[in-house]
Amino acid sequence: MPELPEVETVRRGLAPALEGARIVAADVRRPDLRFPFPDGLQNLLEGAQITALTRRAKYLLIELGNDHSDTTTTLIAHLGMSGSYRVEVEGEASVPGLFHHERSTLGTHDHLVLDVEGGAIGKARVIYNDPRRFGFVLATPTPALHEHPFLADLGPEPLGNALSAQHLALRFAGKRSPLKAALLDQKNIAGLGNIYVCEALSRARLSPKRLAQSLVTKTGAPTERLERLTSVIRDVIGEAIEAGGSSLRDHKQTDGSLGYFQHSFGVYDREHAPCPTPGCRGTIRRIVQSGRSTFYCPTCQR
């Protein structure tokens, strides 16, 4: 499932077409995806101006303004397992974002089509494609956005000022869950997923099996290990965003070039490979935690 860097890459790729644009036509081609589309979605979309395109955790947030109302509506969009957006401009198409699994461009899986104009690139067609239909698009009044059940309990963003070792110490104190599980808990940090947790733990030299509470002192303060982990999380997510997400195969960025962040992966999907930590002679191992693959070096990650 796409993680924060992938969704942020999609947001940046869509921004030239959508930010400030007006939706001149909308084609809703089925009644539902993972959840039913909002009632009257086509009428909501047509004629609306996209006043903001942002992201929270793994959700795209599309704010819609309307000349007939002072109240704005925000769409909450999730890519699910196989969702992607395709931008077509004068017959040329691009798929913003880099993903672990190849994204479909088959028209039979195009479920939502928007014709827009007035954005940075002028007239464009933006198409949501999702073969497995695990993605979704929901709508909520913008003033109530952060009270929405999908957003209300999210933790701080990995790159935001709110994420600190002190915050994690409060969340980890007394927690006997494995460290990896604690990092994947969206109430602790918003947007972290399996790939980047594995990478962060490798760089911080921390075992994914270590108890979360072991990074907190008896007085509730963060240990040096937790301070280091917090810094590493920022670095890993920041690098992934700049690289355009986790291009593990041959997936192309918006400009058609290939992404190469896979060459920076130290442990993810590298079972039996030598540990990348300088001076370590260990080998990357794969284990399963809560049904997900974990890649780590048992020699240097303690």
ABEGO torsion letter per residue (X at the ends): XBBAAAAAAAAAAAAAAABGBBBABBBBABABBABBBBBGAAAAABGBBBABBBBBEABBBBBBBBAABABBBBBBBBAEAABBBBBBBGGBBBBBEBBABBBBABAAABABBBBBBGBAAEBBBBBBBBAAGABBBBBBBAAAAAABAAAAABBBBAABAABBAAAAAAAABGBABBAAAAAABAAABBGBBAAAAAAAAAAAGBBAABBAAAABBAAGBBBAAAAAAAAAAAAAAAAAAAAGEBBABABBBAAGBBBAAAAABAABGABGBBBABBGBABBBBBBBBGGBBBBBBAAABX
